[in-house]
């Protein structure tokens, strides 16, 4: 179960995992995105502005909401009771340099509302061990999607993982749907379907240069990106309404494509890159990523269920690893002092 920074909605996936002959496999049984109504979207978008007591109250209410949605999902699809629920929650604060991260969705309220065992709070242990607490999906990429050279996720934040030098490395690349959807909110829309409006725009060189200069500051250390950084460093650049909206969208798409190309690098052999997340449904953005990546980069867009629910699927797998006491956060990815098996348990 996953709620991303783009505030698209709550992703719930029922997944069966099997371990045979030294390999894991999965079957995605059923998945759905529950769109947030205006009340929940507004509450989640402004939660970081609340008082301490109000945040705790929302933390509990959202946990109860998650549990109710899980229970309705299981009942409505006539599924067998799950062994457990793996909940990522919704990130409100992410400041690993201050040694904390916070995902909304109180685990005990969730457990009480759904009646199933729950694994939640996957990031905090890694942060306590000096890591970024992100990205965590690469632990699943390493096992479930090892057929690809690179796994790219185009969510609110674009991130990628790949195996190099005998180990899995990964990092956040740039803000993606968070930036595009923020722009579309100016005209009362949640997103730019298939990048249709962006495709009509022109690149604004001044804005592209400003966005690129900001991204360059993050390239060396590759910090995990969060809402706080977006609001401080990126959003003010996007709010230049003297620049037509279509041009700003087009420019952001170009920035995303160029940052991904820079992160991937040039290759002397064909490289297969799996692209998932909501951005993979943006055909214009995908065309710019393919063009920027060069002829040896083969961008693979999988079936829609994997595009939309890969993160929920992987967090379910991270829950499996946690229940088995196996590492689900990799120090080679997060920079922590050691690999760890993160997640609190209820029930």
Residue pairs with C-beta under 8 A, 6 or more apart in sequence:
1 10
1 11
1 12
1 13
1 66
1 70
1 85
1 86
1 87
1 88
1 312
1 315
1 316
2 10
2 11
2 88
2 311
2 312
2 315
3 9
3 10
3 11
3 44
3 88
3 89
3 90
3 105
4 11
4 155
4 156
4 311
5 91
5 155
5 156
5 157
5 177
5 178
5 226
5 227
6 155
6 156
6 177
6 178
6 181
6 278
7 36
7 41
7 44
7 45
7 156
7 181
8 33
8 35
8 177
8 190
8 191
8 278
9 33
9 34
9 35
9 36
10 33
10 34
10 36
10 66
10 69
11 31
11 32
11 33
11 308
11 309
11 311
11 312
12 31
12 32
12 33
12 34
12 69
12 70
12 73
12 312
13 28
13 29
13 30
13 31
13 309
13 312
13 313
13 316
14 28
14 29
14 30
14 31
14 73
14 74
14 77
14 79
14 82
15 26
15 27
15 28
15 29
15 313
15 316
15 317
16 26
16 27
16 29
17 24
17 25
17 26
17 316
17 317
17 320
18 24
18 25
18 26
18 27
24 143
24 144
24 317
25 144
26 144
26 313
26 317
28 305
28 306
28 309
28 313
29 79
30 73
30 77
30 79
31 305
31 308
31 309
31 312
31 313
32 73
33 308
34 69
36 44
40 65
43 58
43 62
44 62
44 90
44 92
44 104
47 55
47 58
47 92
47 104
48 92
48 93
48 227
48 228
50 58
55 92
55 104
58 104
59 104
59 105
59 106
60 106
60 109
61 109
62 89
62 90
62 104
62 105
62 106
63 104
63 105
63 106
63 107
63 108
63 109
63 110
63 113
64 106
64 109
64 110
64 112
64 113
65 113
66 87
66 89
66 105
66 110
66 113
66 114
67 109
67 110
67 111
67 112
67 113
67 114
67 115
68 113
68 114
70 85
70 110
70 113
70 114
70 116
71 113
71 114
71 115
73 79
74 81
74 82
74 114
81 116
82 116
83 117
83 323
84 116
84 117
84 118
84 119
84 319
84 323
84 347
85 110
85 114
85 116
85 117
85 118
85 119
85 319
86 118
86 119
86 120
86 122
86 315
86 316
86 318
86 319
86 320
86 322
86 343
87 105
87 107
87 110
87 118
87 119
87 120
87 315
88 103
88 120
88 122
88 311
88 312
88 315
89 103
89 104
89 105
89 120
89 121
90 103
90 104
90 105
91 101
91 102
91 103
91 104
91 226
91 227
92 102
92 103
92 104
92 227
93 100
93 101
93 102
93 226
93 228
94 101
94 102
94 123
94 133
94 134
94 224
94 226
94 227
94 228
95 101
95 226
95 228
96 127
96 131
96 132
96 133
96 134
96 223
96 224
97 223
99 127
99 128
99 130
100 124
100 127
101 123
101 124
101 127
101 133
101 134
103 120
103 121
103 122
103 123
105 120
107 118
107 120
107 121
107 344
107 346
108 346
110 118
110 120
110 346
111 117
111 118
111 346
111 347
116 347
117 345
117 346
117 347
118 345
118 346
118 347
119 319
119 322
119 323
119 343
119 344
119 345
120 343
120 344
120 346
121 342
121 343
121 344
122 136
122 315
122 318
122 322
122 328
122 329
122 342
122 343
123 133
123 134
123 136
123 329
123 342
124 133
124 342
125 329
125 340
125 341
125 342
125 343
126 132
126 133
126 136
126 329
126 334
126 336
126 340
126 342
127 133
127 336
129 331
129 336
129 337
129 338
129 340
130 335
130 336
130 337
131 329
131 331
131 334
131 335
131 336
131 337
132 223
132 224
132 334
132 335
132 336
133 224
133 329
133 334
134 159
134 172
134 224
134 334
135 153
135 159
135 161
135 170
135 171
135 172
135 224
135 333
135 334
136 314
136 315
136 318
136 328
136 329
136 333
136 334
136 342
137 151
137 153
137 159
137 161
137 170
137 310
137 311
137 314
137 315
138 151
138 161
138 168
138 169
138 170
138 330
138 333
139 168
139 314
139 318
139 321
139 327
139 328
139 329
139 330
139 333
140 313
140 314
140 315
140 317
140 318
141 148
141 151
141 161
141 168
141 170
141 314
142 161
142 163
142 168
142 330
143 317
144 313
144 314
144 317
145 151
145 274
146 163
147 272
148 272
148 273
148 274
148 300
149 162
149 163
149 271
149 272
149 273
150 160
150 161
150 162
150 264
150 271
150 272
150 273
150 274
151 160
151 161
151 162
151 273
151 274
151 276
152 158
152 159
152 160
152 260
152 273
152 274
152 275
152 276
152 277
153 159
153 160
153 276
153 277
153 310
153 311
154 176
154 177
154 256
154 275
154 276
154 277
154 278
154 279
154 280
154 282
154 285
155 176
155 177
155 277
155 278
155 279
155 311
156 175
156 176
156 177
156 178
156 181
157 172
157 173
157 174
157 175
157 176
157 178
157 225
158 172
158 173
158 174
158 175
158 176
158 256
158 259
158 260
158 277
158 279
159 170
159 171
159 172
159 173
160 170
160 171
160 173
160 260
160 263
160 264
160 273
161 168
161 169
161 170
161 333
162 168
162 169
162 170
163 169
167 330
167 332
168 330
168 332
168 333
169 332
169 333
170 333
171 222
171 224
171 263
171 333
172 222
172 223
172 224
172 225
173 259
173 260
173 263
174 215
174 225
174 255
174 256
174 259
174 260
175 225
175 230
175 234
176 256
176 277
176 279
177 191
177 277
177 278
177 279
178 227
178 230
179 230
179 234
179 238
179 252
179 256
180 191
180 192
180 198
180 249
180 252
180 253
180 279
180 282
180 285
181 190
181 191
182 235
182 238
183 192
183 238
183 245
183 248
183 249
183 252
184 190
184 191
184 192
184 197
184 249
186 241
186 245
187 245
191 278
192 198
192 249
192 282
194 281
194 282
194 283
194 284
195 249
195 253
195 282
195 283
195 284
195 285
196 284
197 245
197 246
197 249
198 246
198 249
198 250
198 252
198 253
198 282
198 284
198 285
199 250
199 284
200 246
200 250
201 244
201 245
201 246
201 247
201 248
201 249
201 250
201 251
202 246
202 247
202 250
203 247
203 250
203 251
203 254
204 243
204 247
204 248
204 250
204 251
207 237
207 240
207 243
207 247
207 248
207 251
208 251
208 254
208 255
210 237
211 234
211 237
211 251
211 252
211 255
212 255
212 258
212 259
214 233
214 234
214 237
215 255
215 259
218 225
219 262
223 229
224 334
238 248
238 252
240 248
243 251
253 282
253 284
253 285
253 288
254 288
256 279
256 285
256 288
256 289
257 285
257 288
257 289
257 291
257 292
257 293
258 292
260 289
260 292
260 293
261 289
261 292
261 293
261 294
261 297
264 271
264 273
264 293
264 297
266 294
266 296
267 294
267 296
267 297
268 296
269 296
270 296
270 298
271 296
271 297
271 298
272 298
272 300
273 293
273 297
273 298
273 299
273 300
274 300
274 302
275 286
275 289
275 299
275 300
275 301
275 307
276 302
276 306
276 307
276 308
276 310
276 311
277 307
277 310
277 311
278 307
278 308
279 285
279 286
280 286
280 301
280 307
281 304
281 307
281 308
286 299
286 301
289 299
290 297
290 299
293 299
301 307
306 313
318 328
318 342
318 343
319 343
321 327
321 328
321 341
322 328
322 341
322 342
322 343
322 345
325 341
326 341
327 339
327 340
327 341
328 340
328 341
328 342
328 343
329 336
329 339
329 340
329 341
329 342
330 339
331 337
331 338
331 339
331 340
